[in-house]
Structure formats: structure tokens, C-alpha cells
Amino acid sequence: MSVRVRFAPSPTGPLHIGGVRTALYNYLFAKQLGGTFILRIEDTDQGRFVPGAEQYIIEALSWCGIYFDEGVSIGGPYGPYRQSERKESYKPFAEQLVKDGHAYYAFDTAEELELRRTEEHKISKGMFQYDGKTRLTLRNSLTLSEEEVRTRLEKGEQYVIRIKMPENQEVRLTDLIRGEVVVNTTTLDDKVLFKSDGMPTYHLANVVDDHEMKITHVIRGEEWLPSAPLHVLLYRFLGWENVMPAFAHLPLLLKPDGNGKLSKRDGDRLGFPVFPLRWTDPVTGEVSSGYREAGYLPDAFINFLAFLGWNPGTEQEIFDIEDLIQSFSLERVNKAGAKFDLEKARWFNQHYLKTKDDIILGLLLRKQLDEAGIAWPAIEYVDHAAHLIKERIVLIGDLLPQSLFFFLDPVTFDAETIKKRWKPETAEIIENLRLVFESTDFSHSDELETAFKNYLETKNLGTAAVLSPLRLVVTGMGGGPGMFDIMHHIGKDATLRRMKHYKLDN
């Protein structure tokens, strides 16, 4: 049987990077085995629907290079792929479960259940649960006569359909990451499968859709592991146990200190994005940062994300998407949660920026120059400037500040360099050096370096005493690419002008 996997997010807000990782692992698993990757939108909870969230999900996956073979926006043989558009298909399955004795109608109102919770807490300090111990004390088709149930349904009284959890049974499943999982039904409640608004809950819709879309493997986050026994029972009760998909529950993404799950609320509060793209809340207008806008490359982001829970079993760390497809396996996914490491994310991004073609970096730099209203000469000039600074940038946004001196004379100067390297005699040294460079050919950086060294030897000066001040007056910075490469690139006129007209007191 051909492998078929799905990523099934809910459009309740921006896509968390934990969700991106789930999509990535599904994608890698499918592509390695020549299977199909599906995007399904699970929007059964209409009360939590957020406008724009679905399009955000699609755009985020596209930016990451995670492309689906079937799903919303592109269709496929098992559509529609949006659960709200499959609404009419779920009720027959819920009613079949009632007919077969595996589910029941419940007419309890939200107010009645809240009152019951309050009473339970007063009596025993415990938590109320709608289950095998309490169901016969509540208003449902197990306690009401058939006639009364029929009357209530004919009158259009609101109801939900709940699973009738069997008593004291062990539910077993083999998780591809965690091994055998065994849960006794005495710990499980009678979850709602079908709601009064005519929509299924996640549990029923998820199982029905996975079956009808012929999903072979369900790869999802650890937070769904407690629901897995319920889903196994639904497959059994619906007569699909023999074609039930294999399950794999991925480890949690943890906060950098390892204390708790990395949540959507942790984003900018902890100083780094938790979303792939920037998100603006359509109701509050609150803006949350994204990796794309923060200056990360998608291939670096994906490489970093792949290692949050998986390792290849080797020392290799740099994997492009094709490498990941070849190397990925669920057997090497960890059970324990993976701590988020911002410095590692930055390390990956720095590596990928270093390996980018100068033309690509030059294009990005020209865009930043245009946005800043800074004129630039020939394209080749910008591309080479990007080449000279590529070793020093960590984020895409570093391109302009690290290269600004290639396009503008400095007006501010690094205070630390002034403090450490600028002496009373330095101004005279710079002026004498300027005179040397006036008669030097700037067509090769080697000639500039030779002239510089000859000057030092003639004046019996140390390199540090002169090179740092030279860099300061020409670039305004305390560090950067090779100084003579810079001078060669900006040219003789700009170099000599800066050496003569700098004003450190600015």
C-alpha cells in the first residue's frame, strides 16, 4: 500500500513552529517512501475560527519549501480537504455508533454540567467527568426512555452524541516512536463526538477523514497521545480496525530552559519568534514576529527545525531538504522533549548565508538599499560588497548595517575603537598614510597592503596602532572584512576623502 500522510492544522491562529515541524516530518516520511503528503484543514470548531489563518498556513508551508500533493487550494481525489465542507458526511457515522450501542445522545445543557462540576467539587474536591461512573445519573439516551429520546429529537432539542466508553478494558496501540502504549478505559471519559451545531468534534472527524482519505500513518504531536486510545476505539467500533493507520507521536518542543512546552504565547516574550511568518491578529491588531521577517533563510530554518527531536545518528549537521528526505526516519525521533536553542538557529542561518551565492545576497542587499533610499552603483559592486561581508552576517537584516560603509561615508565612529586605539599622534599618522596612498595604485588590494606595510616599517609602527584607526576613519567600524579589500572596492577617491574629512567628535 502506498504511504499517505496528512498535516491537519486548525485555522485558529498562526502556525506554531511545532506545527511546522509536524508538517516537515510528515513530508520527509512521505517523500522518502514515494508517498503522498496531504494538507487538510480541521475547522470543526467554528467558534475558534480566525480569518486569514488558513491562508497563513499555506503561505508558511510554501515559504518553508514543504509542498503538499493534495489538499486545500489544490484539490485531489479525496476532497474536499476542509472539514467544514465535509459536514454532511459525519453525522451518519455518529448515528451508526449510537445504533450499535457504542455512543448515545446526551441532552444535558452546559449550565447543568457546570452545576454538576461545582457540586462534585464541593462534595469530594474532585473533578467531575462524564464517564461510566456518572453517565447513568445524567440526561441522556441511556437514562431516558426511547419515546422521550425520540420526542426530544423530533422537537429539535439540542443534544450531543458521546462515545460510550467501555468499562475496565485495556486499549493497546503500538506507537512507532514510543513503542507499546496501554491505557485502561476507566481513566477515559465519554468524549463528545458530534455537537449540537451539526459539526463533529475533532475526534470523530479526524478518524472518519483519515479513513476515507486512506491515511496510512498518523504522525502528530505528543499532545494528541492521550486521545489515541479513543481513536483506536473509534476505528474498532466503526469496523475499520484492520485498516487503522500506524501512529507516531512526536516529542514536545520545550522552552529554552526545558521547563514546559514552547507555546504560542512564548514568542516575543522570550526574545525569538515561534511562528514561521509574521502574524497580525485580525481582532486585536497585535503583531507577532516570524522567522522570515527576522532574517532567517527557509533552508536554515528547516535544517534547524529537523534537529528539534530527530538526529541522523552521525556528526553531520548540515542537511538540505534532499539530504533530509534521504536520511530521515521515525526510528531516530526522540521520545523526550526537545529544548529550543536560539543560538543554534542563528548558527544554522549564519552557515547558510555564508554558502549563498553572491548574486543572491547582492539581490537582497539591493532591496534593503532601495528600501532605505540609499543609492548604489553597478550591480556587480553591490554583489561584491555582499561577498566581502558574508562571513560576518547572521541574519539577512545584517546585510545593510554591515555593508553601509561601501555606499556612504561614515558619520558615526565606533566609540570602543576610539577609546582603545586613538592616541594623540594618531591623526598625524593617518594623514601621513593618506599621502602614501595618494601615490598608490588602487587596482589591486595587494598593492595597498604592500604600501601600508612599507609605511609601518619606515615609521617603525605596529600594525594594530595603525590598522584599527585606518579602519575607523574609512568605515566608522571597529571590525569588518579585510581592510585592503574594502579600500580597493570603494576606490581611491572615497578612501582618501574619508581619511581627510573624518570628524570623530560627531
C-alpha positions in Angstrom: 0.0 0.0 0.0 1.3 3.5 -0.9 2.2 5.7 2.0 -0.3 8.5 2.6 0.2 11.0 5.4 -1.6 14.3 6.3 -0.9 17.5 8.2 -4.2 18.7 9.6 -4.0 22.0 11.4 -6.9 24.0 12.7 -7.3 27.6 11.4 -7.4 29.1 14.9 -4.4 31.4 14.5 -0.8 31.5 13.2 1.0 28.2 12.6 3.4 27.5 15.6 6.8 26.1 14.7 5.8 22.9 16.5 3.2 22.5 13.8 5.7 23.3 11.1 7.9 20.5 12.5 5.0 18.1 12.4 4.4 19.0 8.7 8.1 18.7 8.0 8.3 15.2 9.5 5.2 14.1 7.6 6.6 15.5 4.4 10.0 13.8 4.8 8.5 10.5 5.7 6.2 10.6 2.6 8.8 11.7 0.2 11.4 9.2 1.3 8.9 6.3 0.7 7.4 7.7 -2.5 4.2 8.5 -0.8 1.6 11.3 -0.7 1.6 14.3 1.6 -1.8 15.9 2.2 -2.9 19.2 3.8 -6.3 19.0 5.5 -7.8 21.9 7.4 -9.7 20.8 10.5 -12.1 23.6 11.1 -14.9 21.8 13.0 -14.6 24.2 15.9 -16.2 27.2 14.2 -16.2 29.2 17.4 -12.4 29.4 17.3 -12.0 30.1 13.6 -9.7 33.0 12.8 -9.9 34.8 9.5 -6.7 34.6 7.5 -5.3 31.7 9.5 -5.8 29.1 6.7 -4.0 31.3 4.1 -1.3 31.9 6.6 -0.8 28.1 7.0 -0.5 27.6 3.2 1.9 30.6 2.8 4.1 29.4 5.7 4.4 25.9 4.3 5.3 27.3 0.9 8.0 29.6 2.4 9.5 26.5 4.2 9.5 24.5 1.0 7.1 22.0 2.3 4.8 21.3 -0.6 1.7 19.1 -0.4 0.4 16.8 -3.1 -3.3 17.0 -2.2 -5.2 19.4 -0.1 -7.0 22.7 0.3 -6.3 25.2 -2.6 -5.1 22.4 -5.0 -7.7 19.6 -4.5 -7.2 15.9 -5.0 -9.2 12.7 -5.4 -10.4 12.6 -1.8 -11.6 16.1 -1.3 -12.9 18.3 -0.1 -10.0 18.8 2.3 -11.7 21.4 4.5 -13.8 19.7 7.2 -16.5 22.3 7.2 -17.1 21.3 3.6 -17.5 17.7 4.6 -20.0 18.5 7.3 -22.8 16.2 6.0 -20.6 13.2 5.9 -20.0 12.8 9.6 -23.5 12.5 11.1 -24.3 9.0 9.6 -21.2 7.6 11.4 -22.2 9.2 14.7 -25.7 7.8 14.4 -24.3 4.4 13.4 -22.3 4.4 16.6 -25.5 5.1 18.6 -27.4 2.4 16.8 -24.6 -0.2 17.5 -24.5 0.8 21.2 -21.1 2.5 21.1 -22.5 6.0 21.6 -25.5 7.8 23.0 -27.5 11.0 22.8 -26.8 13.4 25.7 -29.3 16.3 26.4 -27.5 17.9 29.4 -27.1 21.7 29.0 -23.9 23.5 29.6 -25.4 25.1 32.7 -26.4 21.7 34.1 -23.0 20.2 33.6 -21.3 23.3 35.2 -23.6 22.9 38.2 -22.7 19.2 38.4 -19.0 20.1 38.4 -19.5 22.7 41.2 -21.4 20.1 43.3 -18.8 17.5 42.7 -16.0 19.8 43.8 -17.9 20.8 47.0 -18.6 17.2 48.0 -15.3 15.5 47.2 -12.9 18.2 46.0 -12.7 16.1 42.9 -13.2 16.9 39.2 -16.4 15.9 37.5 -16.1 13.7 34.5 -18.8 12.5 32.1 -18.0 8.7 32.1 -19.1 5.2 33.0 -19.5 6.2 36.7 -21.7 9.3 36.1 -23.5 8.7 32.8 -26.4 6.9 34.4 -27.1 9.9 36.6 -27.4 12.4 33.7 -29.9 13.2 31.0 -29.1 11.0 28.0 -30.5 8.2 25.9 -29.1 5.7 28.5 -31.3 7.0 31.2 -34.4 8.3 29.3 -37.0 6.1 27.6 -36.8 5.5 23.9 -40.0 7.5 23.5 -38.7 10.5 25.3 -35.5 10.5 23.4 -37.4 10.3 20.1 -39.6 13.2 21.2 -36.7 15.4 22.2 -35.0 14.7 18.8 -38.2 15.4 16.9 -38.7 18.7 18.7 -35.2 19.7 17.7 -33.9 19.9 21.2 -30.2 20.4 21.4 -28.0 17.4 22.0 -24.6 16.0 21.6 -23.5 12.4 20.8 -21.0 11.0 23.2 -19.0 7.8 22.9 -20.0 5.1 25.4 -16.6 4.3 26.8 -16.4 0.5 27.6 -15.7 -0.2 31.2 -12.4 -1.5 32.5 -10.8 -2.5 29.2 -7.2 -2.2 28.1 -6.7 -0.3 24.9 -3.4 -1.1 23.2 -1.6 0.6 20.3 2.0 0.4 19.0 3.4 3.8 18.6 6.3 4.0 16.0 8.2 6.3 18.3 7.2 5.2 21.8 6.5 1.5 21.5 3.5 -0.2 23.0 1.0 2.1 24.7 -1.6 0.6 27.1 -4.4 2.6 28.6 -7.3 1.4 30.7 -10.7 2.8 29.8 -11.5 3.5 33.4 -9.3 6.6 33.1 -11.2 7.9 30.0 -14.3 10.0 29.8 -17.2 9.8 27.3 -15.9 12.4 24.8 -18.4 14.3 22.7 -18.2 13.1 19.1 -20.9 15.2 17.5 -22.1 18.6 18.6 -25.4 20.4 18.7 -24.4 22.7 15.9 -24.3 19.8 13.5 -20.5 19.6 13.4 -18.4 16.7 14.5 -15.7 17.2 17.1 -12.0 16.7 16.2 -12.1 13.0 17.4 -14.8 11.8 15.1 -13.9 14.0 12.1 -10.3 13.1 12.4 -10.9 9.3 12.3 -13.5 9.5 9.6 -11.4 11.7 7.3 -8.2 9.6 7.9 -10.2 6.5 6.9 -11.9 8.0 3.9 -8.6 9.6 2.7 -6.8 6.3 3.1 -4.2 7.7 5.5 -1.6 5.0 6.3 0.4 6.8 9.0 -0.7 9.5 11.6 2.3 11.5 12.6 1.3 14.2 15.1 2.4 15.9 18.3 2.7 14.3 21.7 -0.3 16.4 22.9 -2.6 14.0 20.9 -1.3 10.9 22.6 -4.0 10.9 25.3 -6.6 10.9 22.6 -5.1 7.9 20.7 -6.9 5.2 22.8 -10.2 6.9 21.9 -9.3 7.0 18.2 -8.3 3.3 18.3 -11.7 2.5 19.8 -13.5 4.5 17.1 -11.7 2.6 14.4 -12.8 -0.6 16.2 -16.4 0.4 16.7 -16.7 1.6 13.1 -15.3 -1.7 11.8 -12.1 -0.2 10.5 -9.6 -1.7 12.9 -7.9 -3.8 10.2 -7.1 -0.8 8.1 -6.3 1.6 11.0 -3.2 3.8 10.3 0.0 3.4 12.2 0.6 6.1 14.9 3.7 8.1 15.7 3.5 10.8 18.4 6.3 13.4 18.2 8.1 14.9 21.2 7.2 18.3 22.5 9.1 21.4 21.7 10.3 22.8 25.0 11.2 26.3 26.2 15.0 27.0 26.1 15.3 26.2 29.8 13.4 22.9 29.3 10.6 23.9 31.7 7.4 23.4 29.8 6.1 23.3 26.3 7.1 26.2 24.0 3.7 27.8 23.4 2.4 30.5 21.0 2.4 33.0 23.9 6.1 32.5 24.5 7.2 34.1 21.2 8.3 37.7 21.5 8.2 37.4 25.3 11.3 35.2 25.2 13.0 37.2 22.5 12.6 35.0 19.5 9.9 34.1 17.0 7.7 31.0 17.5 6.0 31.4 14.1 7.5 31.0 10.6 6.0 34.2 9.3 4.9 37.5 10.9 1.3 37.4 12.1 -1.1 40.3 12.7 -4.1 39.4 14.8 -7.2 40.4 12.9 -9.1 41.3 16.0 -6.5 42.9 18.3 -4.0 44.1 15.7 -1.2 42.6 17.9 1.8 41.7 15.8 3.9 38.5 16.4 7.3 38.2 14.8 8.2 35.5 12.3 11.4 33.8 11.2 11.1 35.1 7.6 10.9 38.7 8.7 13.5 38.2 11.4 16.0 37.4 8.6 16.2 33.6 8.5 16.5 31.7 5.3 13.9 28.9 4.9 16.5 26.2 4.3 18.3 27.2 7.5 15.0 27.3 9.4 14.1 23.8 8.1 17.5 22.3 8.9 17.3 23.7 12.4 13.7 22.5 12.9 14.5 19.0 11.7 17.0 18.6 14.6 14.5 19.5 17.2 13.5 15.9 18.0 15.5 14.0 15.4 19.1 13.1 14.9 20.8 11.3 12.0 23.0 9.2 14.1 26.1 10.9 12.7 28.1 14.0 13.3 26.6 15.7 10.2 24.5 18.8 11.0 24.0 20.5 7.6 21.2 18.9 5.6 19.4 20.4 2.7 15.8 19.2 2.1 17.0 16.4 -0.2 19.5 15.2 2.4 16.7 15.2 5.0 14.5 13.2 2.7 17.2 10.6 2.3 18.2 10.4 6.0 15.0 10.9 8.0 13.5 8.0 9.9 10.9 7.8 12.7 13.2 5.3 14.4 15.6 8.2 15.1 13.0 10.6 16.5 13.4 11.0 20.3 10.8 10.3 22.9 11.9 13.2 25.2 11.0 16.8 24.5 13.4 18.9 22.5 14.7 22.2 24.0 14.5 25.2 21.7 18.0 26.7 21.2 18.0 30.2 19.6 21.8 30.3 19.2 21.7 27.0 17.3 19.1 28.6 15.0 21.3 31.5 14.4 24.3 29.2 13.8 22.4 27.4 11.1 21.3 30.7 9.5 24.9 32.0 9.5 26.1 28.9 7.8 23.5 29.1 5.1 24.1 32.8 4.5 27.9 32.1 4.1 27.1 29.5 1.4 24.7 31.6 -0.6 25.7 32.8 -4.0 26.9 36.4 -4.0 24.3 37.2 -6.6 21.5 36.2 -4.3 23.0 38.1 -1.4 23.5 41.1 -3.7 19.9 41.0 -4.7 18.8 41.0 -1.0 21.2 43.8 -0.3 20.0 46.0 -3.2 16.4 45.5 -1.9 17.5 46.8 1.5 19.4 49.7 0.0 16.3 50.7 -2.1 14.1 50.5 1.0 16.5 52.7 2.9 16.7 55.2 0.0 20.4 54.7 -0.5 21.8 55.0 -4.0 24.1 52.2 -5.2 26.4 51.9 -8.3 26.6 48.9 -10.6 25.0 45.6 -9.6 28.5 43.9 -9.6 29.6 46.5 -7.0 26.8 45.5 -4.7 27.3 41.8 -5.2 31.0 42.0 -4.3 30.2 44.1 -1.3 27.9 41.3 -0.2 30.6 38.8 -0.8 33.1 40.7 1.4 30.7 40.8 4.4 29.1 37.4 4.1 31.3 35.9 6.7 30.1 38.4 9.3 26.3 38.2 8.9 24.0 36.1 10.9 20.6 37.3 9.7 19.5 38.7 6.4 18.9 42.1 8.1 22.6 42.3 8.9 23.5 42.9 5.3 22.8 46.6 5.2 24.4 47.7 8.6 27.4 45.5 7.9 27.9 47.0 4.4 26.8 50.6 4.8 30.3 52.0 4.5 30.5 50.7 1.0 27.8 53.1 0.0 28.1 56.1 2.4 30.9 57.9 4.1 30.7 57.2 7.9 29.2 59.9 10.1 29.5 57.9 13.4 32.5 56.1 14.6 32.9 53.1 16.9 33.4 54.5 20.5 35.3 51.5 21.8 37.9 51.7 19.0 38.4 55.4 19.6 38.9 54.7 23.3 41.4 51.9 22.8 43.2 52.8 19.6 43.1 56.6 19.0 46.1 58.3 20.5 47.2 62.0 20.4 49.6 61.1 17.5 47.1 59.0 15.5 45.7 61.9 13.4 49.2 62.7 12.1 49.8 59.0 11.3 46.5 58.8 9.3 47.4 61.9 7.4 50.9 60.6 6.5 49.4 57.3 5.5 46.9 59.2 3.3 49.8 60.8 1.5 51.3 57.4 0.9 48.0 56.1 -0.6 47.7 59.2 -2.8 50.6 57.7 -4.9 49.5 54.1 -4.6 47.7 52.2 -7.3 44.3 51.1 -6.0 43.6 48.5 -8.7 44.8 45.6 -6.5 44.4 45.1 -2.8 47.8 43.5 -2.6 49.5 46.8 -3.7 47.6 48.7 -1.0 48.7 46.2 1.7 52.3 46.4 0.5 52.3 50.2 0.7 50.8 50.0 4.2 53.4 47.6 5.4 56.2 49.7 3.9 54.9 52.7 5.7 54.8 50.8 9.0 58.4 49.6 8.5 59.6 53.1 7.6 58.0 54.7 10.7 58.7 51.7 13.0 55.0 51.4 13.9 53.0 48.3 14.9 50.1 47.1 12.8 47.4 47.4 15.5 48.3 51.0 16.2 47.6 52.0 12.6 45.2 49.4 11.1 42.4 49.9 13.6 42.4 53.7 13.3 42.6 53.4 9.5 39.5 51.1 9.5 37.8 53.5 11.9 38.1 56.6 9.7 37.3 54.7 6.4 34.4 52.6 7.7 33.4 54.0 11.1 33.5 50.5 12.5 35.9 48.6 14.8 35.8 45.4 12.7 34.9 44.1 9.3 36.2 42.5 6.2 39.9 42.8 5.1 40.8 46.5 5.2 42.6 46.5 1.9 39.8 44.6 0.2 37.5 47.4 1.4 39.7 50.2 0.1 40.2 48.5 -3.2 36.4 48.1 -3.5 35.3 51.6 -2.5 38.1 53.1 -4.6 40.8 55.7 -4.2 38.7 58.8 -4.2 36.4 57.6 -1.4 39.3 56.2 0.7 41.3 59.4 0.6 38.3 61.6 1.2 37.4 59.7 4.3 40.9 59.7 5.6 41.0 63.5 5.3 37.5 64.6 6.3 36.5 62.3 9.2 35.2 64.0 12.4 35.5 61.8 15.4 33.8 64.3 17.7 30.5 63.6 15.8 
